[in-house]
Amino acid sequence: MSAGDAPELPPALPGERRVLADSSAGLLSWYQAAPASGGGGPLLLIHSVNAAASAYEVRPLYEHYRQLRPVYAIDLPGYGFSSRDDRPYVPRLMTDAILALVAEIERQHPGRPIDALALSLGCEFLARAASERPRAFRSLALVSPTGFRGNSLRRGAPGTDRGSAGFLRFLTRGRLGRWIFGQLVRPGVIRYFLERTWGGRGVDAGLLDYDCLTTRMSGAERAPFYFLSGYLFAADSGTLYESLTMPVWVSHGVRGDFTDYRALAPLATRMGWRVDVLSTGALPHFEVPEDFVRRYDSFLGNPAPGIA
């Protein structure tokens, strides 16, 4: 049974939920909303990838911007109401899903380039999509992006990943794998990992509740197993980030497990890039929504010129 067939999972976001049944990424689900007046250009929001990821991770931004402009929030493959089929979950699949939704946004808003914002590992998928379709994007926002840990960027062969076939075989070994996943998504364990993301105990209760629900869907373990095995991390993420030609805004916090951005230094001073460091954990839009939106709006209103 796919996620799209499971009525027990409530929507992660308000507004209209749509499905594209024949995308290159399989059944693809997303949320969309817009003010009555139409507002500005389209905004695409992309959640992270982990054992309990969902579009709920972008909820504060979705609820704010749907009053001002058309906003779209994707369910990446393996999550939410998108297909959770038994198939390889790799960066190509996630990128194809984003590009499929980009094509739908372009159909609804011809001639209006997209502002796109992604969280954590979703930033790598967005960077690949933008490198392949640069004219579709007006700007990119990377919130707590992966790929900047340590002293150097990843510059592996194009299109390669960091997957471990042996570890994937171990995780997908019948009942053992399902038992491991069951331990990872117990409510207390989900709270533990959210506290590491927040860098404190004040996690968002709604996100915690939704994480517990979505991990009980049929096939919920499939994408996380590829994540845990390293397959969803691009070996060429550094090359992708360096290839971006549109304005890029990076924001990240200083608490919790996701605070190592040493490899960002060469790009932080690059033309077209702007970096804001906030005194939060890895999901600053939950902790300091007004400050986050103010900074993001400042970037959107006056983005540094991209690289031609």
N, C-alpha and C positions, 0 to 999 in steps of 0.2 A: 504493500500500500504506500502510495506517495503522500508527501505532506499536503498536496493539494486535495487529497481525499479525506482528510482527517478533520471533521467538524469540531472536535473537542478543543482544538487550539484556537483561542480568541485572537482577533487581529492585534498586532503589536502597536498599530498606529491608527488614528482616526482618518476619516476621509474615504476615498474610493480605493478598493483593492482590485487590481486588474491582473490578468494572466495572459501570457503569450504562449500558446501551446506548442508551437513548432519552431522555436528559436534554435539556433545552433547549440545552445546550452541545455536543450530540453525544455520541459515546462518551466516557465520563468514567471515569477510573481513579483509585483511591486505595488506600492501605495502612491497615490497622487492626490494633490489638493491644490486649490488656487483661490485667491480672493475673488469676489464677485466682479470686481472691476478689471481683472486680468493681471494687474501688477506689472512687474518688470520681467526680465528674462528668466529662463528656467534654471532651477537649482537641483542638482542631483546629489543625493546623500548615500554613502556606502558604509555599511557596518564593518566591524572587524571579523576575524575568524578565530574561533577557539572552541572549546568543548560545548559551550552554551551560548553561542553568538546568536544575535537576532537584530532585526531592524529597530527593536526597542532601544538599542544603543544610541540611535540618533534622535530619539523622541523629543528632547527639549528643542533641538534645532528645527525639526519638522513642524512642531506646534507653533513655534515663533514665526518661521518664514512663510507658512501657508497663509498667513494673514496679509502678506506683502507681495507675494510673487508665486508663480507656479512652482511646486516643489514635488520631487519624486524621490522615493526611498526604496531601494532594491532589496529583495530577499536573494542573497547569493545562493548558488546551487548548493544543495545539502542543508539548507536552513530555511526556516519560516515555512511558507507555502510553496516554495519552489521544489523541484524534484529532489528527492533524497534517494535516488536509485543507486543500485550497486554498480559503480563505474569509477574510473580514476578521477580523483579530485586534484587537479594540478592548476598552475597559474593560467594555462591556456583556456581551460574551461571557465574560470572566473572572469578572465578578460573578455571572452566571447559573450558572457552574460551581460557584462557592462556595456559592450558595444551593441548588443541587441537592444538594450533599453535606450542607449543613445540614439539609435536609429528611430525608435518610436518617439522619443522626445523631439527629434528633428522633424518628424512627420507632423507632430502637433504644433510645433513652433518653427516653421521654415524660416531660415535666415537669421535665427537667434542663437548665437553660440552659447554654450552651457558653462555655467559656473559649477564645479564639482568639488565635493568635500568627502574625504574618506578617513576612516579610523584605522590606526595600527596596521596590520597586515593588508587590509583593504587598500592602503596607500600604494603598495607595490602593484596591485592589479590595476588601479587607476592610472599609475604612471605608465604601465605598458599600453593601456588603451589610448592614453593621450599621445604616446609616442607613435602609435599607429594611425591615429586619426586626429592630428593636431588642430586642424581647422574646425573641428567640432567643439572645441573647448575655448572659452574665454579666459578662464583661470582655474587653478587647482588649489585646494586647501588640504594640507596633510597634517592630521592631528595625531600626535604620538606615533609617527611613522616608524615602521621597522626598516632594517637595512643600514642603520647608522651606528650600530654598536661597534665598539673597538676603534682602532686607529685608521682603518682603511675601508673603502667601499668595496662591495662585491663586484667583480668584473669577470665573471665566468663566461663560458661560451653562450652565445645568444640562445634564449629559450630554454636553458637548462635549469634544473632545480637542485635542491639539497637533500633529496629524498634518500631514505635508507630502506632498500627492499627487504632486508632481513628483519628489521623492526616492524615493518608493515605486515609481513607474514606472521610474526609473533602476535601482533594485535588482532589480526583477523582470523585467528585460529579458533573458529567455532565458538563454543560456550565460554572459553577463556576470555576472548576479546569482549564479549557482551558483559561478562562479570566485571572486567576491568573498567569498562565504560560506566557500568552501574555504580561502581565505587567513586568514580570521578564526578558524577553528577548528583550525588547525595546533597541535600540542601546545605548541610554544614560544610561540605567541601566546596560547593559553589560559593558560599559566603566567604570562605577562606581565600579563594582566588580573587574574588571581588575586592576584599580588603587589601590584598597585595596590589591590585590595580589602583585602588584609591590611595594607598599608602596610609590607611587608617580605617577605623571601624565605621565611619559614617557613610556606608554605601546606600545607594538609592533602593528603597524597599520595593518599588514597582519593578525595577530591573531585576532584582533578585527573584521576585515571584515569577516573572515571565521566563527567566532562565530555567527555573525549575520545571515550568510547564513544557517549554519547547524541547527540552532534552528527553521527554517521555514520548515523543512522537516516533512512529515506526521509521526506522532507518536513520535515526538521529546520530548514531555512532559513526556513520560512514565517512562524512567529510572530516570530522574530528580525528579519525584514525590517520587520514592522510596528512592532516595538520601536525599531529604528534610525531609522525614519521619523517617530517621535514619536507614533504613533497610540495607543499604550498608556498614554501620560501624560495624565491627566485635566486639562482646563483649569479644572475646578471643584474640585480636590482640597482647597483651603483651606476652601471652603464645607462640604465633606463632613466634614473633621476638626472644624470648629466645630459641626457638627450632632450630634455623638456625645453620647449621654446616659448611657452606661454608663461605669464606671471604665476609665481608659486608662493603660497603662504604656508609656513610651517609653525605649528604651535605644539608645545609639549610642557609637561610639568616637571617638578623636582622631587616628588615623593613617590614611594612605591618601587615596584620592580622595573619600571620602564623609564629610566633616567639617564642612560648612557647614550649620548649623541655626539661623541667625539668625532666620528667620521663626517658629521654634518658641516664641520668648520669650513672646508673649502667652498662648499656651495652657499653657506650663509652670507658670504660677501659677494656672491655672483650677481651679475645684472639680472633683474627680474625676480630675485628671491628675497623674501622677507621672513624673519624668524622672530617669534614672540615666545618668551619663556614665562610661564605662570607658576605661581606658588600653590600648585595643586598636584593631584595624581594624574593618571593617564587619560581621564575623561573629564577635562576641565569644563565642558559645556554643561555637565551635571552640577559641578561644585560652584562655579562662578558664572552662571549663564549670562548675566548682564555684562560683565566685563568681557567675556568671550565674544559675545555678539558685537559689542562696541569695537573690539579689535578687528574682528572679521569684517564688519561693515566698513571700517576705515580702509582696510585693504581693498575691498570690493569697489569702494568709491574712488580710490586713487591707487590702483595697482601699478607697481613699477613696470616699466616697459619690458616685454619679453625679449627673447633673443630671436632676431629675424632668421 
